[in-house]
Amino acid sequence: MKYNIDKQDQYAVLTLEEDNLNSIIAPGLKSDFIFLNQEGIRNLILDLTNVKFVDSSGLSAILTAHRLWKDTGSFIIAGQLQPMVTKLIEISRLDTILLMLPSLSEAVDYVKMEEIERELQRGEE
């Protein structure tokens, strides 16, 4: 599986460099999500710009990441998604639970705002 990871203080961006997010790629991606979460990455941005096709195994990997980060930070799908990827996410109704933003810069801005909000909430407690 080919991907790039850019780790920053507040987030990490995982850019998948594969055409297909399928049953061949998904198990390894799930494992990597678990490792990143255990490493203490608070927010994960998954850039799917290069992905042309996602199958049910790929959706399962994406949902794994969503579950891992929902209580500790943010999980965002970023980038201009290919029409087939968008269609599958919409058909499966995952667009109602996943946060998807059209650009990496918007995703980074979102994470930074969420982190500020979390800090303010911690200060009120």
C-alpha positions in Angstrom: 0.0 0.0 0.0 1.3 3.4 -1.0 0.6 6.5 1.1 2.2 9.6 2.4 1.8 10.8 6.0 2.4 14.3 7.2 2.4 14.5 11.0 1.9 17.9 12.5 1.3 19.0 16.2 -2.4 19.0 16.0 -3.2 16.6 13.2 -1.8 14.1 10.6 -2.7 14.0 6.9 -2.7 10.5 5.4 -2.7 10.8 1.6 -3.6 7.5 -0.1 -1.5 7.0 -3.2 -3.6 4.2 -4.6 -6.3 4.0 -7.3 -8.4 1.6 -5.4 -9.3 1.4 -1.8 -10.4 -2.3 -1.8 -10.1 -5.6 0.0 -6.4 -5.7 -0.8 -5.6 -2.3 0.7 -8.2 -2.0 3.4 -6.8 -4.4 6.1 -3.4 -2.7 6.1 -5.1 0.8 6.2 -7.2 -0.3 9.2 -4.0 -1.4 11.0 -2.3 1.8 10.2 -5.3 3.8 11.5 -5.1 1.9 14.8 -1.3 2.5 15.1 -1.8 6.2 14.4 -4.5 6.5 17.0 -2.4 4.6 19.6 0.5 6.9 18.7 -1.6 9.8 20.0 -2.6 11.5 16.8 -5.6 13.6 17.9 -7.0 14.4 14.5 -6.7 12.6 11.2 -7.3 13.9 7.7 -7.7 11.3 5.1 -6.9 12.6 1.6 -8.7 10.5 -1.0 -8.0 12.7 -4.0 -6.0 10.0 -5.8 -8.5 7.2 -5.1 -10.8 6.3 -8.1 -12.7 3.4 -6.5 -13.8 2.3 -3.1 -15.4 -1.0 -2.3 -17.2 -2.2 0.9 -13.9 -3.1 2.5 -12.6 0.4 1.9 -15.7 1.8 3.4 -15.2 -0.4 6.4 -11.6 1.0 6.8 -13.0 4.5 6.6 -15.6 3.7 9.3 -12.9 2.2 11.5 -11.0 5.5 11.4 -14.3 7.4 12.1 -14.9 5.3 15.2 -11.3 5.6 16.4 -11.3 9.4 16.3 -14.9 10.3 17.1 -14.4 10.6 20.9 -10.9 12.0 20.9 -10.7 14.4 18.0 -11.7 14.8 14.4 -11.6 12.4 11.4 -12.0 14.2 8.1 -12.1 13.0 4.5 -10.5 15.7 2.4 -9.9 16.4 -1.3 -11.8 16.5 -4.5 -13.3 13.0 -4.5 -13.7 11.1 -7.7 -17.4 10.8 -8.8 -17.4 7.0 -8.2 -16.1 7.4 -4.7 -18.6 10.2 -3.9 -21.4 8.1 -5.3 -20.6 5.0 -3.2 -20.4 7.1 0.0 -23.7 8.7 -0.8 -25.4 5.4 -1.7 -24.2 3.9 1.5 -25.5 7.0 3.4 -22.1 7.5 5.0 -22.2 11.1 3.9 -24.6 11.7 6.8 -22.0 10.7 9.4 -18.6 11.4 7.8 -17.2 14.8 7.7 -16.0 15.5 4.1 -14.4 18.7 3.0 -13.4 19.6 -0.6 -9.8 20.7 0.1 -7.0 19.8 2.4 -6.6 23.5 3.5 -10.3 23.5 4.6 -9.7 20.3 6.6 -6.6 21.8 8.3 -8.6 24.9 9.2 -11.4 22.8 10.5 -9.1 20.8 12.7 -7.4 24.0 14.1 -10.8 25.5 15.0 -11.9 22.3 16.6 -8.7 22.2 18.7 -9.3 25.8 19.8 -12.9 24.9 20.8 -11.7 21.9 22.8 -9.1 24.0 24.6 -11.8 26.5 25.5 -14.1 23.8 26.8 -11.3 22.3 28.9 -10.7 25.8 30.4 -14.3 26.1 31.4 -14.3 22.8 33.4 
